[in-house]
Amino acid sequence: MKSYKKSAAAIAALTPEQFRVTQQSGTEKPGTGEHLDNNEPGIYVDVVSGEPLFVSSDKFESGCGWPSFARPIEPAHINELRDVSHGMERTEIRSVHGDSHLGHVFPDGPRDRGGLRYCINSAALRFIHRDDMEAAGYGEYLDQVEDK
């Protein structure tokens, strides 16, 4: 089993926006994330630890301005925390091994796919194309990547 962890080198390699989002629980501006319009087949991993988070087959257009996913690829890689900031109650999601702030989960996703919407900051994600997954060490997830 592959080991995923947060390291000083990974933190040092983050862009200022990636650092603000993942380490300071920031939110990128809606409609600006690099992965919002990505429709290529592959997986999305934590930019800090590399742990697999979401598969492109579960990505959908929600109209919220951030990449949205119906479910995590590995539920054990997601921590859910109560978030009462900004005068509202939400469920924050963070990566388990990287402790990166990813975004929030809401109960308004596609009903036929579980009813959840994982609203994720692009700055927290690194995309690995299906063609590169085996070489990058994510071959075990190839069977979950489908063409849309």
ABEGO torsion letter per residue (X at the ends): XBBBBBBAAAAAABBAAAAAAAAAGBBBBBGABAAAABABBEBBBBAAAGBBABBAAABBBAGAGBBBBABBABAAABBBBBBABGGBBBBBBBBAAAGBBAEBBBAABBAAAGGBBBBBBAAABBBBBAAAAAAAGAAAAAAABBBX
